Amino acid sequence: MQSWLELSISGKIWPVHFPPFHDEALTSWFSRLALFHFQVPSTFFMYNMPLRSDSWKQDLDVACSEDILRQLSQKCSQPYDKLIQHTFNYWRSRFDPYDGVSTALPRWITPTLIRRNTVHHHGCKLCILCLRQRPYLKLDTRLLFNIACPIHKVLLTEKCGRCNYPISSHRVFPPLFQVGQVDALAFCHNCGNDFRLEKSRIASKDEINLVRFCLDSLYKGHCRVGNVSLQYSHLFFEGFRLICRSLLRPRQREVMNHFAPKFDPSTHYSLRNQEIEFLALDDARQVLVAAMRLLDDWPIGFLQLNRKYGLSHSDWIMPRDIVPYWFGSVAKEHLRKANITAKRR
């Protein structure tokens, strides 16, 4: 049996290799490996995977090919079954019913460094207090509903507090990798600002409850909504996403203002598209909290607000929407115009 030194010299495994943290994103782990080898992550990836050199420009946390994962497994002496859990390849079926279907934007996963216009960029979210303990980026913070840290009860941030540039696990501030700064992910890759020195904003109780409920549903694979029986997590998230999208329509603005009176989506967000993953972080936080409060006393509270503001079934469900039963049954049975008219009489 070959020793670790012989394997390192032969190139079968890298001289420096260590396992990722239990909740770390794959790109964050690979960037830290590159820094330990005094390399820029993109260059390190290109040299070690020449046949897949363009893959680093893609989102490996969302769609990492099997051959890349197997090469990483061999180079770092880590089991393949463990590494795949650090990508959404493993988790996506629990929150996206269309897992495996080619879509322009994966549901619930926020984009990174995508330029919608000259105003807003999207970045990787992080908890400043968690970063002070260990300088790495977590995988589940890429999910839209993860807006706060349930451990430290503070809001997540996606931009540098100094230059307002989006946080990324793909890029490193140039002077840092030259001196082997292994905690370079804790610095802004644009201006070199140390995120760990910034101040955190306290999260509200509703925001913490939202994150805890959604993460618990994701990891268990099921959840309970109000008085409704247990639901598979992907069915819950599909209905929850329909509610969030509907709250952004003009007809539901009164319902949205009921929970967030000062809500006004940023000008970069296109109501024509209505993909909630493109919302700015502050806007997404208000929409998600409002949608979760609609589910607090499901379905009684939801129906009361609809009767108060005169909303019907068609205001929540579009003709082409695929609706899970727990949400569709309530909307179709109680919110059809004929039923509303009959009850008013």
C-alpha positions as CSV (number, residue, x, y, z in Angstrom):
1,M,0.0,0.0,0.0
2,Q,1.4,3.4,-1.0
3,S,2.1,5.9,1.7
4,W,0.7,9.5,1.7
5,L,4.1,10.9,0.7
6,E,4.4,8.5,-2.3
7,L,0.8,9.4,-3.5
8,S,1.6,13.1,-3.2
9,I,4.8,12.9,-5.2
10,S,3.1,10.8,-7.9
11,G,0.4,13.4,-8.3
12,K,-2.5,11.0,-7.5
13,I,-3.4,13.3,-4.5
14,W,-2.6,16.9,-3.8
15,P,0.2,17.7,-1.3
16,V,-2.3,19.7,0.7
17,H,-5.7,18.1,1.1
18,F,-8.3,18.3,3.8
19,P,-12.1,17.6,4.0
20,P,-14.6,20.4,3.7
21,F,-16.6,21.6,6.7
22,H,-19.9,19.8,7.1
23,D,-22.0,22.6,5.6
24,E,-19.4,24.2,3.3
25,A,-20.1,24.9,-0.4
26,L,-18.0,23.0,-2.9
27,T,-16.6,26.2,-4.5
28,S,-15.6,27.6,-1.1
29,W,-13.8,24.4,-0.2
30,F,-12.0,24.3,-3.6
31,S,-10.9,27.9,-3.2
32,R,-9.4,27.2,0.2
33,L,-7.5,24.3,-1.3
34,A,-6.2,26.5,-4.1
35,L,-5.0,29.1,-1.5
36,F,-3.1,26.5,0.5
37,H,-1.3,25.7,-2.8
38,F,-0.5,29.5,-3.3
39,Q,-2.7,29.5,-6.4
40,V,-5.7,31.5,-7.7
41,P,-8.8,29.2,-7.6
42,S,-9.4,29.6,-11.4
43,T,-5.8,28.8,-12.3
44,F,-5.6,25.9,-9.8
45,F,-8.8,24.4,-11.4
46,M,-7.5,24.9,-15.0
47,Y,-4.2,23.1,-14.2
48,N,-5.7,20.2,-12.4
49,M,-8.7,19.7,-14.7
50,P,-7.6,20.8,-18.2
51,L,-10.5,18.9,-19.9
52,R,-13.0,20.8,-17.8
53,S,-11.2,24.2,-17.5
54,D,-14.3,26.2,-18.5
55,S,-16.4,24.6,-15.8
56,W,-15.0,26.9,-13.1
57,K,-16.8,29.8,-14.9
58,Q,-20.1,28.0,-14.2
59,D,-21.9,27.5,-10.9
60,L,-20.4,24.3,-9.6
61,D,-22.4,24.5,-6.4
62,V,-25.6,24.2,-8.5
63,A,-24.5,21.8,-11.3
64,C,-21.2,20.0,-10.8
65,S,-20.6,17.1,-13.2
66,E,-19.9,13.6,-11.9
67,D,-16.4,13.4,-13.4
68,I,-15.3,16.6,-11.6
69,L,-16.5,15.3,-8.3
70,R,-14.8,12.0,-8.9
71,Q,-11.5,13.7,-9.7
72,L,-11.8,15.9,-6.6
73,S,-12.6,12.7,-4.6
74,Q,-9.4,11.1,-5.9
75,K,-7.1,14.2,-5.6
76,C,-8.2,14.9,-2.0
77,S,-8.8,11.3,-0.8
78,Q,-12.4,12.1,0.0
79,P,-15.4,9.8,-0.6
80,Y,-17.6,10.8,-3.5
81,D,-20.8,10.3,-1.6
82,K,-19.6,12.9,0.9
83,L,-18.5,15.5,-1.7
84,I,-21.8,15.5,-3.6
85,Q,-23.5,16.6,-0.4
86,H,-21.6,19.9,-0.7
87,T,-23.5,20.7,-4.0
88,F,-27.1,21.1,-4.8
89,N,-27.0,18.0,-6.9
90,Y,-27.7,16.1,-3.7
91,W,-30.3,18.5,-2.1
92,R,-32.1,20.0,-5.0
93,S,-34.8,17.3,-5.2
94,R,-36.0,18.3,-1.7
95,F,-37.0,21.9,-2.7
96,D,-37.3,21.8,-6.5
97,P,-40.0,19.5,-8.0
98,Y,-38.4,20.0,-11.4
99,D,-35.0,18.6,-10.4
100,G,-33.2,17.4,-13.5
101,V,-35.3,19.5,-15.9
102,S,-33.3,22.1,-17.8
103,T,-34.5,25.6,-16.6
104,A,-33.0,29.0,-17.0
105,L,-32.7,29.5,-13.3
106,P,-32.9,26.8,-10.6
107,R,-35.7,27.4,-8.2
108,W,-34.9,28.8,-4.8
109,I,-31.2,29.1,-5.6
110,T,-29.9,32.7,-5.7
111,P,-27.7,33.7,-8.6
112,T,-24.1,35.0,-8.0
113,L,-22.4,37.8,-9.9
114,I,-25.3,38.0,-12.4
115,R,-25.7,41.6,-13.7
116,R,-29.3,42.4,-14.1
117,N,-28.5,46.1,-14.8
118,T,-26.0,48.7,-13.7
119,V,-27.7,48.9,-10.2
120,H,-27.6,45.5,-8.6
121,H,-25.4,42.4,-8.5
122,H,-26.1,39.2,-6.6
123,G,-23.5,37.7,-4.3
124,C,-23.0,34.8,-1.9
125,K,-24.6,35.5,1.4
126,L,-22.7,35.0,4.7
127,C,-23.0,35.5,8.4
128,I,-20.3,37.9,9.6
129,L,-20.2,36.2,13.1
130,C,-19.9,32.7,11.6
131,L,-17.1,34.0,9.3
132,R,-15.2,35.2,12.4
133,Q,-15.1,31.7,13.7
134,R,-14.2,29.9,10.5
135,P,-13.5,31.7,7.1
136,Y,-15.6,29.7,4.7
137,L,-18.9,30.0,2.8
138,K,-21.9,27.8,3.6
139,L,-23.9,26.0,0.9
140,D,-27.3,26.6,2.3
141,T,-26.9,30.4,2.4
142,R,-27.3,30.2,-1.4
143,L,-31.0,29.4,-0.8
144,L,-33.3,32.4,-1.2
145,F,-35.2,31.7,2.1
146,N,-31.9,31.6,4.1
147,I,-31.9,35.3,5.0
148,A,-30.6,35.1,8.6
149,C,-28.3,33.1,10.8
150,P,-30.3,31.0,13.2
151,I,-27.3,30.5,15.5
152,H,-26.3,34.1,16.0
153,K,-29.7,35.6,15.1
154,V,-28.3,38.2,12.7
155,L,-29.1,39.0,9.1
156,L,-26.9,37.7,6.3
157,T,-25.1,40.0,3.9
158,E,-24.3,39.6,0.3
159,K,-22.2,42.7,-0.4
160,C,-19.0,44.3,0.8
161,G,-19.8,47.1,3.3
162,R,-17.0,49.3,1.8
163,C,-17.3,49.1,-2.0
164,N,-20.8,47.4,-2.2
165,Y,-19.4,44.7,-4.5
166,P,-21.0,41.2,-4.3
167,I,-19.3,38.5,-2.3
168,S,-18.0,35.6,-4.3
169,S,-16.4,32.2,-3.5
170,H,-14.8,32.1,-7.0
171,R,-12.5,35.1,-6.7
172,V,-9.7,36.2,-4.3
173,F,-8.2,39.6,-3.7
174,P,-4.9,39.4,-5.8
175,P,-2.4,40.4,-3.1
176,L,-3.7,37.7,-0.7
177,F,-3.0,34.5,-2.6
178,Q,0.6,35.7,-3.3
179,V,1.4,35.6,0.4
180,G,-0.6,32.4,1.1
181,Q,-3.5,34.1,2.9
182,V,-5.6,30.9,3.6
183,D,-8.5,33.0,5.0
184,A,-8.8,35.1,1.8
185,L,-12.5,34.3,1.5
186,A,-13.1,36.6,4.5
187,F,-11.8,39.5,2.4
188,C,-13.6,41.4,-0.5
189,H,-12.0,40.3,-3.8
190,N,-12.6,43.8,-5.2
191,C,-11.2,46.1,-2.5
192,G,-9.6,43.8,0.1
193,N,-12.0,44.8,2.9
194,D,-12.2,42.3,5.8
195,F,-15.8,41.2,6.2
196,R,-15.1,40.1,9.8
197,L,-14.7,43.7,10.9
198,E,-18.1,44.8,9.7
199,K,-21.2,45.1,11.9
200,S,-24.1,42.7,11.8
201,R,-27.8,43.7,11.9
202,I,-30.1,41.9,14.3
203,A,-32.7,39.6,12.8
204,S,-36.3,39.8,13.8
205,K,-38.2,36.8,15.4
206,D,-40.2,36.3,12.2
207,E,-37.0,36.1,10.1
208,I,-35.4,33.6,12.4
209,N,-38.6,31.4,12.5
210,L,-38.7,31.5,8.7
211,V,-35.2,30.3,8.3
212,R,-35.5,27.6,10.9
213,F,-38.7,26.2,9.5
214,C,-37.4,26.1,5.9
215,L,-34.1,24.6,6.8
216,D,-35.8,22.0,9.0
217,S,-38.2,21.1,6.2
218,L,-35.2,20.8,3.8
219,Y,-33.1,18.5,5.9
220,K,-36.0,16.3,7.1
221,G,-37.7,16.2,3.6
222,H,-41.1,16.9,5.0
223,C,-43.1,19.5,7.0
224,R,-46.5,20.4,8.4
225,V,-48.3,23.5,7.2
226,G,-50.9,24.7,9.7
227,N,-53.7,22.2,10.1
228,V,-52.7,20.3,6.9
229,S,-51.1,16.9,7.2
230,L,-47.5,16.2,6.6
231,Q,-46.2,17.3,3.2
232,Y,-43.1,16.4,1.3
233,S,-40.7,19.3,1.4
234,H,-40.6,19.8,-2.4
235,L,-44.4,20.2,-2.5
236,F,-44.3,22.7,0.4
237,F,-41.6,24.8,-1.3
238,E,-43.5,24.8,-4.6
239,G,-46.6,26.2,-3.0
240,F,-44.6,28.6,-0.9
241,R,-42.9,29.9,-4.0
242,L,-46.3,30.5,-5.7
243,I,-47.4,32.6,-2.7
244,C,-44.2,34.7,-2.8
245,R,-44.5,35.3,-6.5
246,S,-48.2,36.3,-6.1
247,L,-47.4,38.8,-3.4
248,L,-45.4,40.8,-6.0
249,R,-48.3,41.3,-8.3
250,P,-50.2,44.6,-8.3
251,R,-53.5,42.9,-7.1
252,Q,-51.8,41.5,-4.0
253,R,-50.1,44.8,-3.1
254,E,-52.6,45.4,-0.4
255,V,-51.9,42.0,1.2
256,M,-48.2,42.7,1.0
257,N,-48.6,46.1,2.5
258,H,-50.6,44.5,5.3
259,F,-47.4,42.9,6.5
260,A,-44.8,45.4,5.1
261,P,-46.4,48.9,4.8
262,K,-43.2,50.4,3.3
263,F,-42.5,47.6,0.8
264,D,-41.4,48.9,-2.6
265,P,-39.4,46.5,-4.9
266,S,-36.1,47.9,-6.2
267,T,-36.3,49.3,-9.7
268,H,-34.0,46.6,-11.0
269,Y,-36.6,43.9,-10.4
270,S,-38.8,43.1,-13.4
271,L,-42.5,42.4,-12.6
272,R,-42.8,40.9,-16.0
273,N,-40.4,38.1,-15.1
274,Q,-41.5,37.6,-11.5
275,E,-38.7,35.2,-10.7
276,I,-38.3,35.8,-7.0
277,E,-34.7,34.6,-7.1
278,F,-33.8,37.9,-8.7
279,L,-35.1,40.0,-5.9
280,A,-32.6,42.1,-3.9
281,L,-31.8,40.6,-0.5
282,D,-33.8,43.3,1.4
283,D,-36.8,42.9,-0.9
284,A,-36.7,39.1,-0.7
285,R,-36.6,39.2,3.1
286,Q,-39.9,41.2,3.3
287,V,-41.7,39.0,0.7
288,L,-40.6,35.7,2.4
289,V,-41.6,36.9,5.9
290,A,-45.0,38.1,4.6
291,A,-45.6,34.7,2.8
292,M,-44.6,32.8,6.0
293,R,-47.0,34.9,8.1
294,L,-49.8,33.9,5.7
295,L,-49.1,30.3,6.7
296,D,-49.1,30.9,10.4
297,D,-52.7,29.9,10.8
298,W,-53.2,28.1,7.6
299,P,-55.7,28.2,6.0
300,I,-57.9,30.4,8.2
301,G,-55.7,33.5,8.2
302,F,-55.0,33.2,4.5
303,L,-58.8,33.0,3.7
304,Q,-59.6,35.9,6.0
305,L,-57.1,38.3,4.3
306,N,-58.4,37.2,0.8
307,R,-62.0,38.0,1.8
308,K,-60.9,41.3,3.3
309,Y,-59.2,42.5,0.1
310,G,-61.5,40.8,-2.4
311,L,-59.0,38.4,-3.9
312,S,-60.0,35.3,-5.8
313,H,-58.5,32.0,-7.0
314,S,-57.1,33.5,-10.2
315,D,-55.1,36.1,-8.2
316,W,-52.9,33.4,-6.7
317,I,-52.8,30.7,-9.4
318,M,-52.0,31.3,-13.1
319,P,-53.3,29.0,-15.8
320,R,-50.0,27.3,-16.4
321,D,-48.9,26.9,-12.8
322,I,-48.5,23.4,-11.4
323,V,-50.0,23.7,-8.0
324,P,-49.4,21.3,-5.0
325,Y,-52.6,19.9,-3.5
326,W,-52.2,21.6,0.0
327,F,-52.3,25.0,-1.6
328,G,-54.5,24.4,-4.7
329,S,-57.3,22.7,-2.8
330,V,-57.7,25.7,-0.5
331,A,-57.5,28.3,-3.3
332,K,-59.9,26.4,-5.6
333,E,-62.5,25.4,-3.0
334,H,-62.7,28.7,-1.0
335,L,-61.5,31.4,-3.4
336,R,-63.4,30.9,-6.6
337,K,-65.6,33.9,-7.4
338,A,-68.8,31.8,-7.4
339,N,-68.0,30.6,-3.8
340,I,-67.1,34.1,-2.6
341,T,-70.3,35.5,-4.1
342,A,-72.5,32.8,-2.5
343,K,-70.9,33.3,0.9
344,R,-71.4,37.1,0.8
345,R,-75.1,36.5,0.1
